Amino acid sequence: MRITARAPATSANLGPGFDCFGLALDLCNEVTLDTELEPGVTWEGEGADELPTDGTDMVSRALDHVAGSAGKRLPRFALHGVNRVPVQRGLGSSSAACVAGIALGSRLLGVGLDANRMLALASALEGHGDNAAAAILGGLTLAFGDRDAVRLEPDPSLRPVALVPDDARVSTRAARAALPTSTSLTDAAFNAGRSALAILALTQRPDLLADALEDRLHQRVRLGLAPEAEELFHALKSNGVPVCVSGSGPALLAFETDARPVSEPSEGWRALRLPVHARGVEILQG
């Protein structure tokens, strides 16, 4: 049996929606599992030289997780990944791998996991479901609880631009460890209001995005971990371009318009103009 899973990049949080909001972007990893080839793990593309090949990678771990939850054993297989999502930049590379592995395991073992069950398994591995929800459902998603998420239809005029540093990285673990353990009532109320506004802005009123993406819970700390990203963030804001930290960073997600385009960044950065990806993870059977 030969099966390929395709899973999109995602941007989580989107400013005020900490551990809740997710947006699928049109940049996809593909992972192929083949039970007729000599067992092994190989990679090409982003992170190919640094990802593990001993079965400890996230795709393999997700496959094991599906098998364990279903009380089944995996057959021997070869795994090959074509990675397009930058690693450790805040664009959901880990979630894309996790969700691809879960989808492969579901098809390989014939367990027919629905979206809620896939999200529960992904959340157990990742610790939170914001990126995973968007990778599973596509579009704009709101994750709540360990296995619950809803998909919303983003405004068709959204023009996301991911600004990705070539060298700077921030691991999700380090970014979460740097966050404060408490917040003021004032800041909590600020984020609640901005979160509600963000849903309106992302689905119907993109003209409100500059205000809607403001946050007081996590962005200041995460920008402090990547000074180059902080400088670019404030430059975009000063030009009136709506921008937020993508996931745990250091990548940024901006939304450009004809009136306020995103200029090409300086050397050491990539500007990836990525439409919203309407579909979530897909299985392509060879």
Buried (B, 14 or more C-beta within 10 A) or exposed (E): EBBBBBBBBBBBBBBBBBBBBBBBBBBBBBBBBBBEBEEEBEBEBBBBEEBEEEBEBBBBBBBBBBBEBBEBEBEEBBBBBBBBBBBBBBBBBBBBBBBBBBBBBBBBBEBEBEBBBBBBBBBBBBEBBBBBBBBBBBBBBBBEEBBBBEBBEBBEEBBBBBBBBEEBBBEBEEBBEBEEEEBEEEBEEBBEBBBEBBBBBBBEEBEBBBBBBBBBBBBEBBBEBBEBBBEBBEBBBEEEBBBBBBBBBBBBBBBBBEEBEBEEBEEEBBBBEBBBBBEBBBBEEE
